[in-house]
């Protein structure tokens, strides 16, 4: 049985990509590199503007204070008439000294008003220029980081198993171009490694299957001889069972190696139909063990390889049937489409599985409380293959112990 809660097949989406639209209810509040650079550029301009405004204000105030003395003073004369908006200036019966004091106070008020007006207008200008600076900084940050967007988009295509993609970044020989060239070199090595692996799997498929097929044919020919001794027939059956187990092991290993890669050619596949076919194949074994099969399967169409997806369902159902209780056991298989994902759920009764054992169940050749041991229930690759196939389709598989025994296997695939 099974389950090492595997990480998602697809890596987490990069924090920022100029070519993609931000997600979430407040997309512009995400702390992306572009936003941080914009805040840095705009913040530096704002600080410089505040310092410049403070200096100008202090210099203007100092200049006005140094010119505090009045440029004129009324010392005498008759019938002097003055019109002014300042209160107390030009009043009736006002002496020269009173008039001079009123004029001085009026000049002080005008200077204070000029400083206040200078400050308010400068702040408004600073706010306007700051908005322009932030917008300009946002645009410049996007231009500076555009090579990173190209690197990100290429990396996403590589995640889709298209190792032929290259960044091939043009421009000056700076740090970003060095990063892109290094990434291209890494992709070259990965492509060569995957190509070599595919050649090895193709060659191994022939070299390993052929001798096993020959052995099986020879054993079947000898067992078909009615005159063969009973001991020889018993030995032949034992060897035939061992050979069959070796064939299953080889097929499982080759399928595991192939399914570790992403699926390039995808077609619409209904998980409900896939699960029904798997149940048809396992129904005879379930009937022989007295295990009831139940569950409703709703339409859930995904893009993928039907044969490999059927392998997931078949492996999970076979495990659920084989690792069940001796009497009154059941296996429930359901499919549904929820929240943009197709879900295949396989639940079963069975022995109690400790939570700390669940992590080991998806490892190759491992079973509950045993490791790398023979068993008539399989070769220990079923859940490893299921996990690899799910990853290759951009999905994931999780196992959770049921109360009372058994497991709940949940496979989620993108629609």
VEXDREN-2710 file (C-alpha; in Angstrom, 1 decimal):
% VEXDREN-2710
k/r/px/py/pz
1/UNK/0.0/0.0/0.0
2/UNK/1.1/3.5/-0.3
3/UNK/2.0/7.1/0.1
4/UNK/4.8/9.4/0.5
5/UNK/3.0/12.8/0.3
6/UNK/4.8/13.9/-2.8
7/UNK/5.4/17.5/-3.5
8/UNK/3.4/18.9/-6.4
9/UNK/4.7/18.0/-9.8
10/UNK/4.7/21.5/-11.1
11/UNK/7.1/23.8/-9.2
12/UNK/5.6/26.8/-7.5
13/UNK/4.7/29.6/-9.7
14/UNK/7.5/32.3/-9.7
15/UNK/6.7/35.4/-7.7
16/UNK/6.9/37.7/-10.7
17/UNK/6.7/37.5/-14.5
18/UNK/6.2/40.7/-16.6
19/UNK/4.3/38.6/-19.1
20/UNK/1.7/37.3/-16.7
21/UNK/-1.2/39.0/-14.9
22/UNK/-1.1/39.3/-11.1
23/UNK/-3.5/37.2/-9.2
24/UNK/-5.4/37.6/-6.0
25/UNK/-7.9/40.2/-4.7
26/UNK/-5.1/42.9/-4.4
27/UNK/-2.7/42.0/-7.1
28/UNK/-0.6/45.2/-6.8
29/UNK/0.1/44.6/-3.1
30/UNK/2.2/41.5/-3.8
31/UNK/5.8/42.2/-2.9
32/UNK/7.3/41.5/-6.3
33/UNK/10.7/42.6/-7.3
34/UNK/9.2/45.2/-9.7
35/UNK/7.1/46.7/-6.9
36/UNK/10.1/46.8/-4.5
37/UNK/12.3/48.5/-7.1
38/UNK/9.5/51.0/-7.8
39/UNK/9.3/51.8/-4.1
40/UNK/13.0/52.1/-3.9
41/UNK/13.3/54.5/-6.9
42/UNK/10.3/56.5/-5.8
43/UNK/11.3/56.5/-2.2
44/UNK/14.8/57.8/-3.0
45/UNK/13.3/60.6/-5.1
46/UNK/10.8/61.4/-2.4
47/UNK/13.6/61.7/0.2
48/UNK/15.7/63.8/-2.1
49/UNK/12.8/66.1/-2.8
50/UNK/12.0/66.5/0.9
51/UNK/15.6/67.4/1.6
52/UNK/15.7/69.9/-1.2
53/UNK/12.4/71.4/-0.1
54/UNK/13.7/71.8/3.4
55/UNK/16.9/73.5/2.3
56/UNK/15.0/75.9/0.0
57/UNK/12.5/76.7/2.8
58/UNK/15.3/77.3/5.4
59/UNK/17.2/79.5/2.9
60/UNK/14.1/81.5/2.0
61/UNK/13.2/82.0/5.7
62/UNK/16.8/83.1/6.5
63/UNK/16.8/85.5/3.6
64/UNK/13.5/87.0/4.8
65/UNK/14.8/87.3/8.4
66/UNK/18.0/89.1/7.3
67/UNK/15.8/91.6/5.5
68/UNK/13.6/92.1/8.5
69/UNK/14.3/95.9/8.8
70/UNK/11.8/98.1/7.0
71/UNK/13.1/99.9/3.9
72/UNK/11.3/103.1/4.9
73/UNK/9.9/104.8/7.9
74/UNK/7.5/107.8/8.2
75/UNK/9.2/110.5/10.2
76/UNK/7.1/113.5/9.4
77/UNK/4.7/115.2/7.0
78/UNK/1.1/116.3/6.8
79/UNK/-2.0/114.9/5.1
80/UNK/-0.3/111.4/4.5
81/UNK/-3.0/109.0/3.3
82/UNK/-2.3/105.3/3.0
83/UNK/-4.6/102.5/1.7
84/UNK/-3.8/99.0/3.0
85/UNK/-5.5/95.6/3.5
86/UNK/-3.5/95.2/6.7
87/UNK/-5.5/95.9/9.8
88/UNK/-4.4/99.0/11.8
89/UNK/-2.6/100.7/8.9
90/UNK/-3.9/104.1/7.9
91/UNK/-6.4/104.6/10.7
92/UNK/-7.7/108.0/11.6
93/UNK/-5.7/110.0/14.2
94/UNK/-2.8/107.6/13.9
95/UNK/0.6/109.0/14.9
96/UNK/3.7/108.4/12.9
97/UNK/5.1/105.9/15.4
98/UNK/1.8/103.9/15.5
99/UNK/1.8/103.9/11.7
100/UNK/5.4/102.6/11.5
101/UNK/4.6/99.8/14.0
102/UNK/1.5/98.8/12.0
103/UNK/3.5/98.8/8.8
104/UNK/6.2/96.6/10.4
105/UNK/3.6/94.1/11.7
106/UNK/2.0/94.0/8.2
107/UNK/5.4/93.3/6.6
108/UNK/6.0/90.4/9.0
109/UNK/2.6/89.0/8.3
110/UNK/3.2/89.2/4.6
111/UNK/6.6/87.4/4.9
112/UNK/5.0/84.6/7.0
113/UNK/2.2/84.2/4.5
114/UNK/4.8/84.0/1.7
115/UNK/6.7/81.3/3.5
116/UNK/3.5/79.3/4.1
117/UNK/2.5/79.7/0.5
118/UNK/6.0/78.6/-0.6
119/UNK/5.8/75.6/1.6
120/UNK/2.3/74.5/0.5
121/UNK/3.0/75.0/-3.2
122/UNK/6.3/73.1/-2.9
123/UNK/4.6/70.2/-1.2
124/UNK/2.0/70.0/-3.9
125/UNK/4.7/70.1/-6.5
126/UNK/6.6/67.4/-4.6
127/UNK/3.6/65.2/-4.5
128/UNK/2.9/65.5/-8.2
129/UNK/6.5/64.8/-9.1
130/UNK/6.6/61.9/-6.7
131/UNK/3.6/60.3/-8.5
132/UNK/5.4/60.8/-11.8
133/UNK/8.6/59.4/-10.3
134/UNK/6.8/56.3/-9.0
135/UNK/5.2/55.7/-12.4
136/UNK/8.5/56.3/-14.2
137/UNK/10.2/54.0/-11.7
138/UNK/7.6/51.3/-12.3
139/UNK/8.1/51.5/-16.0
140/UNK/11.9/51.5/-15.7
141/UNK/11.8/48.5/-13.3
142/UNK/9.8/46.6/-15.8
143/UNK/12.2/47.4/-18.6
144/UNK/15.2/46.4/-16.4
145/UNK/13.6/43.2/-15.3
146/UNK/12.2/42.1/-18.7
147/UNK/15.1/39.6/-19.2
148/UNK/14.0/37.9/-16.0
149/UNK/10.5/37.6/-17.4
150/UNK/11.9/35.9/-20.5
151/UNK/13.9/33.5/-18.3
152/UNK/10.8/32.8/-16.2
153/UNK/8.7/32.0/-19.3
154/UNK/11.4/29.7/-20.7
155/UNK/11.6/27.9/-17.4
156/UNK/7.9/27.3/-17.3
157/UNK/8.0/25.8/-20.8
158/UNK/10.8/23.6/-19.7
159/UNK/8.7/22.5/-16.8
160/UNK/6.3/21.3/-19.5
161/UNK/9.1/18.9/-20.6
162/UNK/10.0/21.0/-23.6
163/UNK/13.8/20.8/-23.1
164/UNK/14.5/22.2/-26.6
165/UNK/13.6/25.7/-25.4
166/UNK/16.5/28.2/-24.9
167/UNK/16.5/31.7/-23.6
168/UNK/19.1/33.1/-26.0
169/UNK/19.1/36.5/-24.3
170/UNK/20.5/39.4/-26.3
171/UNK/21.9/42.6/-25.0
172/UNK/24.9/43.8/-23.0
173/UNK/27.1/41.2/-21.3
174/UNK/25.8/41.9/-17.8
175/UNK/24.8/39.8/-14.9
176/UNK/21.4/38.9/-16.4
177/UNK/22.9/37.7/-19.7
178/UNK/25.4/35.6/-17.7
179/UNK/22.5/34.1/-15.8
180/UNK/20.6/33.3/-19.0
181/UNK/23.6/31.8/-20.6
182/UNK/24.2/29.6/-17.6
183/UNK/20.6/28.5/-17.7
184/UNK/20.9/27.6/-21.3
185/UNK/24.0/25.5/-20.6
186/UNK/22.1/23.7/-17.8
187/UNK/19.2/23.0/-20.3
188/UNK/21.7/21.5/-22.8
189/UNK/23.0/19.1/-20.1
190/UNK/19.5/18.2/-19.0
191/UNK/18.4/17.5/-22.6
192/UNK/21.4/15.3/-23.2
193/UNK/20.7/13.4/-19.9
194/UNK/17.0/12.9/-20.7
195/UNK/17.8/11.8/-24.3
196/UNK/20.3/9.3/-22.9
197/UNK/17.7/8.0/-20.4
198/UNK/15.1/7.6/-23.1
199/UNK/17.6/5.6/-25.2
200/UNK/18.4/3.5/-22.2
201/UNK/14.8/2.8/-21.4
202/UNK/14.1/1.8/-25.1
203/UNK/17.1/-0.5/-25.1
204/UNK/16.3/-2.0/-21.7
205/UNK/12.7/-2.7/-22.8
206/UNK/14.0/-5.0/-25.5
207/UNK/17.0/-6.5/-23.7
208/UNK/15.1/-7.3/-20.5
209/UNK/11.8/-8.5/-22.0
210/UNK/13.3/-10.8/-24.6
211/UNK/15.0/-13.3/-22.3
212/UNK/12.1/-13.4/-20.0
213/UNK/9.7/-14.0/-22.8
214/UNK/11.9/-16.9/-24.0
215/UNK/12.1/-18.4/-20.6
216/UNK/8.3/-18.2/-20.2
217/UNK/7.8/-19.9/-23.6
218/UNK/10.3/-22.7/-22.8
219/UNK/8.6/-23.3/-19.4
220/UNK/5.1/-23.4/-21.0
221/UNK/6.3/-25.9/-23.6
222/UNK/7.7/-28.2/-20.9
223/UNK/4.6/-27.9/-18.8
224/UNK/2.4/-28.8/-21.8
225/UNK/4.1/-32.2/-22.0
226/UNK/1.7/-34.7/-20.4
227/UNK/4.5/-37.2/-19.8
228/UNK/6.6/-34.9/-17.7
229/UNK/7.2/-36.1/-14.1
230/UNK/5.1/-34.4/-11.3
231/UNK/8.2/-33.0/-9.7
232/UNK/9.3/-31.4/-12.9
233/UNK/5.8/-29.9/-13.5
234/UNK/5.8/-28.5/-9.9
235/UNK/9.3/-27.0/-10.5
236/UNK/8.1/-25.6/-13.8
237/UNK/5.1/-23.9/-12.3
238/UNK/7.3/-22.4/-9.6
239/UNK/9.8/-21.1/-12.2
240/UNK/6.9/-19.9/-14.3
241/UNK/5.5/-17.9/-11.4
242/UNK/9.0/-16.5/-10.6
243/UNK/9.4/-15.6/-14.3
244/UNK/6.0/-13.9/-14.3
245/UNK/7.0/-11.9/-11.3
246/UNK/10.2/-10.8/-13.0
247/UNK/8.3/-9.7/-16.0
248/UNK/6.0/-7.7/-13.8
249/UNK/9.0/-6.1/-12.1
250/UNK/10.6/-5.2/-15.4
251/UNK/7.4/-3.8/-16.8
252/UNK/6.9/-1.8/-13.6
253/UNK/10.4/-0.4/-13.6
254/UNK/10.2/0.6/-17.3
255/UNK/6.9/2.3/-16.8
256/UNK/8.2/4.0/-13.7
257/UNK/11.2/5.3/-15.7
258/UNK/8.9/6.5/-18.6
259/UNK/6.3/8.1/-16.3
260/UNK/8.9/10.2/-14.5
261/UNK/8.9/12.6/-17.5
262/UNK/6.2/15.0/-18.4
263/UNK/3.5/13.9/-20.8
264/UNK/3.9/15.8/-24.1
265/UNK/1.1/14.3/-26.2
266/UNK/-2.1/14.9/-24.3
267/UNK/-5.7/14.0/-25.2
268/UNK/-9.0/14.5/-23.4
269/UNK/-9.5/11.6/-20.9
270/UNK/-12.5/11.0/-18.6
271/UNK/-11.4/9.9/-15.2
272/UNK/-14.8/8.2/-14.7
273/UNK/-14.2/6.0/-17.7
274/UNK/-10.6/5.3/-16.6
275/UNK/-11.8/4.3/-13.1
276/UNK/-14.5/2.1/-14.6
277/UNK/-12.0/0.2/-16.8
278/UNK/-9.7/-0.3/-13.8
279/UNK/-12.6/-1.6/-11.7
280/UNK/-13.6/-4.1/-14.5
281/UNK/-10.0/-5.5/-14.4
282/UNK/-10.0/-5.8/-10.6
283/UNK/-13.5/-7.0/-10.2
284/UNK/-12.7/-10.7/-10.4
285/UNK/-10.0/-10.4/-7.8
286/UNK/-12.3/-8.4/-5.6
287/UNK/-15.0/-11.0/-5.9
288/UNK/-12.6/-13.8/-5.0
289/UNK/-11.5/-12.0/-1.9
290/UNK/-15.1/-11.0/-0.9
291/UNK/-14.4/-7.3/-1.3
292/UNK/-17.4/-5.1/-2.2
293/UNK/-16.8/-2.4/-4.9
294/UNK/-18.9/0.7/-4.7
295/UNK/-18.9/4.5/-5.4
296/UNK/-20.3/7.0/-7.9
297/UNK/-18.2/8.3/-10.7
298/UNK/-19.0/11.7/-12.2
299/UNK/-17.6/13.2/-15.4
300/UNK/-14.1/14.6/-14.9
301/UNK/-12.2/15.2/-18.2
302/UNK/-8.5/15.9/-18.0
303/UNK/-5.8/16.3/-20.7
304/UNK/-3.3/13.4/-20.5
305/UNK/-2.4/9.9/-21.5
306/UNK/-5.3/7.5/-21.0
307/UNK/-3.2/4.4/-20.6
308/UNK/-1.0/5.9/-17.9
309/UNK/-4.1/7.4/-16.1
310/UNK/-5.7/4.0/-16.2
311/UNK/-2.6/2.6/-14.6
312/UNK/-3.0/5.0/-11.7
313/UNK/-6.6/3.9/-11.1
314/UNK/-5.7/0.2/-11.6
315/UNK/-2.8/0.3/-9.2
316/UNK/-4.8/2.1/-6.5
317/UNK/-7.8/-0.3/-6.9
318/UNK/-5.6/-3.4/-6.8
319/UNK/-3.8/-2.2/-3.7
320/UNK/-7.2/-1.4/-2.1
321/UNK/-8.4/-4.9/-2.9
322/UNK/-5.3/-6.8/-1.9
323/UNK/-4.6/-4.9/1.3
324/UNK/-8.1/-5.3/2.7
325/UNK/-9.8/-7.1/5.6
326/UNK/-10.5/-10.8/5.3
327/UNK/-14.3/-10.4/5.6
328/UNK/-16.8/-7.6/4.9
329/UNK/-14.3/-5.4/3.2
330/UNK/-15.1/-2.7/0.6
331/UNK/-13.5/-0.4/-1.9
332/UNK/-15.1/2.9/-2.8
333/UNK/-14.0/4.7/-6.0
334/UNK/-15.4/8.1/-6.9
335/UNK/-14.5/10.8/-9.4
336/UNK/-15.5/14.4/-9.6
337/UNK/-14.5/17.8/-10.8
338/UNK/-14.1/20.5/-8.2
339/UNK/-12.4/23.9/-8.2
340/UNK/-10.7/23.5/-11.5
341/UNK/-9.3/20.0/-10.6
342/UNK/-10.3/16.5/-11.4
343/UNK/-10.3/14.2/-8.3
344/UNK/-10.0/10.5/-8.2
345/UNK/-10.8/9.1/-4.7
346/UNK/-10.1/5.5/-3.7
347/UNK/-11.1/4.5/-0.1
348/UNK/-10.9/1.1/1.4
349/UNK/-11.1/-0.9/4.6
350/UNK/-8.0/-2.7/5.7
351/UNK/-5.4/-2.9/8.4
352/UNK/-4.7/0.2/10.6
353/UNK/-2.0/2.3/9.0
354/UNK/0.0/4.5/11.4
355/UNK/0.4/8.1/10.3
356/UNK/4.2/7.8/10.5
357/UNK/4.2/4.8/8.1
358/UNK/2.3/6.7/5.3
359/UNK/5.4/8.5/4.2
360/UNK/7.1/5.3/3.2
361/UNK/4.3/3.7/1.2
362/UNK/5.1/5.5/-2.1
363/UNK/8.8/4.4/-2.1
364/UNK/9.7/1.7/-4.6
365/UNK/9.8/-1.9/-3.2
366/UNK/8.3/-0.8/0.2
367/UNK/5.2/-2.1/1.8
368/UNK/3.6/-1.6/5.2
369/UNK/6.1/-2.5/7.9
370/UNK/8.3/-4.3/5.3
371/UNK/11.0/-3.3/2.9
372/UNK/12.3/-4.9/-0.2
373/UNK/10.7/-8.2/0.6
374/UNK/8.9/-10.6/-1.7
375/UNK/5.1/-10.8/-1.7
376/UNK/2.4/-12.5/-3.6
377/UNK/0.5/-9.1/-3.6
378/UNK/2.8/-7.4/-6.1
379/UNK/6.3/-6.2/-6.7
380/UNK/6.1/-3.0/-4.6
381/UNK/6.0/-0.5/-7.4
382/UNK/2.3/0.2/-7.8
383/UNK/2.1/3.3/-5.7
384/UNK/5.5/4.6/-6.9
385/UNK/4.2/4.3/-10.5
386/UNK/1.0/6.0/-9.5
387/UNK/2.8/8.9/-8.0
388/UNK/5.2/9.3/-11.0
389/UNK/2.3/9.2/-13.5
390/UNK/0.4/11.8/-11.4
391/UNK/3.4/14.1/-11.4
392/UNK/3.9/13.7/-15.1
393/UNK/0.4/15.0/-15.6
394/UNK/1.0/18.0/-13.3
395/UNK/-1.0/16.5/-10.5
396/UNK/-0.4/14.9/-7.1
397/UNK/-1.5/12.0/-5.0
398/UNK/-2.0/11.9/-1.3
399/UNK/-2.8/9.1/1.2
400/UNK/-4.6/9.6/4.5
401/UNK/-5.2/6.8/7.0
402/UNK/-8.9/6.0/7.6
403/UNK/-10.4/5.7/11.1
404/UNK/-10.8/2.0/11.8
405/UNK/-8.2/0.9/9.2
406/UNK/-7.4/1.3/5.5
407/UNK/-6.5/4.3/3.4
408/UNK/-8.0/7.2/1.5
409/UNK/-6.1/7.8/-1.7
410/UNK/-6.7/11.1/-3.4
411/UNK/-5.4/11.9/-6.9
412/UNK/-5.9/15.5/-8.1
413/UNK/-5.2/16.5/-11.7
414/UNK/-5.6/19.9/-13.4
415/UNK/-8.5/20.1/-15.8
END
